[in-house]
């Protein structure tokens, strides 16, 4: 994995984590937390979205949307685990 790939992954993770935090109110993790949530969200979405037949295509915007969906799912599950 080259340096460019790592930089893109960090940018996508940060944007996706921030967007997910805005969608699921009450979650603010800071820059590092947003990156982690975004990257974990992309990992979660890579399993869930193809299983239900959703394909995103390529590109930076598709990667951000993909990671944001996964991060929202992750944050909702965390919220359910904390309250339940």
MODELLER restraints for C-alpha pairs under 7 A, 6 or more apart:
rsr = mdl.restraints
at = mdl.atoms
rsr.add(forms.Gaussian(group=physical.xy_distance, feature=features.Distance(at['CA:10:A'], at['CA:35:A']), mean=6.16, stdev=0.5))
rsr.add(forms.Gaussian(group=physical.xy_distance, feature=features.Distance(at['CA:12:A'], at['CA:63:A']), mean=6.89, stdev=0.5))
rsr.add(forms.Gaussian(group=physical.xy_distance, feature=features.Distance(at['CA:12:A'], at['CA:64:A']), mean=5.45, stdev=0.5))
rsr.add(forms.Gaussian(group=physical.xy_distance, feature=features.Distance(at['CA:13:A'], at['CA:34:A']), mean=6.72, stdev=0.5))
rsr.add(forms.Gaussian(group=physical.xy_distance, feature=features.Distance(at['CA:13:A'], at['CA:35:A']), mean=4.34, stdev=0.5))
rsr.add(forms.Gaussian(group=physical.xy_distance, feature=features.Distance(at['CA:13:A'], at['CA:36:A']), mean=6.69, stdev=0.5))
rsr.add(forms.Gaussian(group=physical.xy_distance, feature=features.Distance(at['CA:13:A'], at['CA:38:A']), mean=3.94, stdev=0.5))
rsr.add(forms.Gaussian(group=physical.xy_distance, feature=features.Distance(at['CA:13:A'], at['CA:39:A']), mean=4.88, stdev=0.5))
rsr.add(forms.Gaussian(group=physical.xy_distance, feature=features.Distance(at['CA:14:A'], at['CA:31:A']), mean=6.55, stdev=0.5))
rsr.add(forms.Gaussian(group=physical.xy_distance, feature=features.Distance(at['CA:14:A'], at['CA:34:A']), mean=5.09, stdev=0.5))
rsr.add(forms.Gaussian(group=physical.xy_distance, feature=features.Distance(at['CA:14:A'], at['CA:35:A']), mean=4.11, stdev=0.5))
rsr.add(forms.Gaussian(group=physical.xy_distance, feature=features.Distance(at['CA:14:A'], at['CA:38:A']), mean=6.07, stdev=0.5))
rsr.add(forms.Gaussian(group=physical.xy_distance, feature=features.Distance(at['CA:15:A'], at['CA:64:A']), mean=6.92, stdev=0.5))
rsr.add(forms.Gaussian(group=physical.xy_distance, feature=features.Distance(at['CA:16:A'], at['CA:38:A']), mean=4.90, stdev=0.5))
rsr.add(forms.Gaussian(group=physical.xy_distance, feature=features.Distance(at['CA:16:A'], at['CA:64:A']), mean=5.52, stdev=0.5))
rsr.add(forms.Gaussian(group=physical.xy_distance, feature=features.Distance(at['CA:16:A'], at['CA:67:A']), mean=5.65, stdev=0.5))
rsr.add(forms.Gaussian(group=physical.xy_distance, feature=features.Distance(at['CA:16:A'], at['CA:68:A']), mean=4.43, stdev=0.5))
rsr.add(forms.Gaussian(group=physical.xy_distance, feature=features.Distance(at['CA:17:A'], at['CA:34:A']), mean=4.15, stdev=0.5))
rsr.add(forms.Gaussian(group=physical.xy_distance, feature=features.Distance(at['CA:17:A'], at['CA:35:A']), mean=5.88, stdev=0.5))
rsr.add(forms.Gaussian(group=physical.xy_distance, feature=features.Distance(at['CA:17:A'], at['CA:37:A']), mean=5.21, stdev=0.5))
rsr.add(forms.Gaussian(group=physical.xy_distance, feature=features.Distance(at['CA:17:A'], at['CA:38:A']), mean=4.16, stdev=0.5))
rsr.add(forms.Gaussian(group=physical.xy_distance, feature=features.Distance(at['CA:17:A'], at['CA:68:A']), mean=6.56, stdev=0.5))
rsr.add(forms.Gaussian(group=physical.xy_distance, feature=features.Distance(at['CA:17:A'], at['CA:71:A']), mean=6.36, stdev=0.5))
rsr.add(forms.Gaussian(group=physical.xy_distance, feature=features.Distance(at['CA:18:A'], at['CA:34:A']), mean=5.63, stdev=0.5))
rsr.add(forms.Gaussian(group=physical.xy_distance, feature=features.Distance(at['CA:19:A'], at['CA:68:A']), mean=6.49, stdev=0.5))
rsr.add(forms.Gaussian(group=physical.xy_distance, feature=features.Distance(at['CA:20:A'], at['CA:68:A']), mean=5.63, stdev=0.5))
rsr.add(forms.Gaussian(group=physical.xy_distance, feature=features.Distance(at['CA:20:A'], at['CA:71:A']), mean=5.78, stdev=0.5))
rsr.add(forms.Gaussian(group=physical.xy_distance, feature=features.Distance(at['CA:20:A'], at['CA:72:A']), mean=5.00, stdev=0.5))
rsr.add(forms.Gaussian(group=physical.xy_distance, feature=features.Distance(at['CA:21:A'], at['CA:27:A']), mean=5.14, stdev=0.5))
rsr.add(forms.Gaussian(group=physical.xy_distance, feature=features.Distance(at['CA:21:A'], at['CA:28:A']), mean=5.97, stdev=0.5))
rsr.add(forms.Gaussian(group=physical.xy_distance, feature=features.Distance(at['CA:24:A'], at['CA:72:A']), mean=6.64, stdev=0.5))
rsr.add(forms.Gaussian(group=physical.xy_distance, feature=features.Distance(at['CA:24:A'], at['CA:75:A']), mean=6.98, stdev=0.5))
rsr.add(forms.Gaussian(group=physical.xy_distance, feature=features.Distance(at['CA:37:A'], at['CA:71:A']), mean=5.93, stdev=0.5))
rsr.add(forms.Gaussian(group=physical.xy_distance, feature=features.Distance(at['CA:38:A'], at['CA:67:A']), mean=5.77, stdev=0.5))
rsr.add(forms.Gaussian(group=physical.xy_distance, feature=features.Distance(at['CA:38:A'], at['CA:68:A']), mean=6.55, stdev=0.5))
rsr.add(forms.Gaussian(group=physical.xy_distance, feature=features.Distance(at['CA:38:A'], at['CA:71:A']), mean=5.57, stdev=0.5))
rsr.add(forms.Gaussian(group=physical.xy_distance, feature=features.Distance(at['CA:39:A'], at['CA:67:A']), mean=6.84, stdev=0.5))
rsr.add(forms.Gaussian(group=physical.xy_distance, feature=features.Distance(at['CA:40:A'], at['CA:71:A']), mean=6.80, stdev=0.5))
rsr.add(forms.Gaussian(group=physical.xy_distance, feature=features.Distance(at['CA:41:A'], at['CA:67:A']), mean=5.09, stdev=0.5))
rsr.add(forms.Gaussian(group=physical.xy_distance, feature=features.Distance(at['CA:41:A'], at['CA:68:A']), mean=6.52, stdev=0.5))
rsr.add(forms.Gaussian(group=physical.xy_distance, feature=features.Distance(at['CA:41:A'], at['CA:70:A']), mean=3.90, stdev=0.5))
rsr.add(forms.Gaussian(group=physical.xy_distance, feature=features.Distance(at['CA:41:A'], at['CA:71:A']), mean=3.70, stdev=0.5))
rsr.add(forms.Gaussian(group=physical.xy_distance, feature=features.Distance(at['CA:41:A'], at['CA:74:A']), mean=6.22, stdev=0.5))
rsr.add(forms.Gaussian(group=physical.xy_distance, feature=features.Distance(at['CA:42:A'], at['CA:66:A']), mean=6.23, stdev=0.5))
rsr.add(forms.Gaussian(group=physical.xy_distance, feature=features.Distance(at['CA:42:A'], at['CA:67:A']), mean=3.87, stdev=0.5))
rsr.add(forms.Gaussian(group=physical.xy_distance, feature=features.Distance(at['CA:42:A'], at['CA:70:A']), mean=5.47, stdev=0.5))
rsr.add(forms.Gaussian(group=physical.xy_distance, feature=features.Distance(at['CA:42:A'], at['CA:71:A']), mean=6.86, stdev=0.5))
rsr.add(forms.Gaussian(group=physical.xy_distance, feature=features.Distance(at['CA:44:A'], at['CA:70:A']), mean=5.34, stdev=0.5))
rsr.add(forms.Gaussian(group=physical.xy_distance, feature=features.Distance(at['CA:45:A'], at['CA:66:A']), mean=6.39, stdev=0.5))
rsr.add(forms.Gaussian(group=physical.xy_distance, feature=features.Distance(at['CA:45:A'], at['CA:67:A']), mean=6.48, stdev=0.5))
rsr.add(forms.Gaussian(group=physical.xy_distance, feature=features.Distance(at['CA:45:A'], at['CA:69:A']), mean=6.69, stdev=0.5))
rsr.add(forms.Gaussian(group=physical.xy_distance, feature=features.Distance(at['CA:45:A'], at['CA:70:A']), mean=4.34, stdev=0.5))
rsr.add(forms.Gaussian(group=physical.xy_distance, feature=features.Distance(at['CA:49:A'], at['CA:55:A']), mean=6.98, stdev=0.5))
rsr.add(forms.Gaussian(group=physical.xy_distance, feature=features.Distance(at['CA:56:A'], at['CA:62:A']), mean=5.70, stdev=0.5))
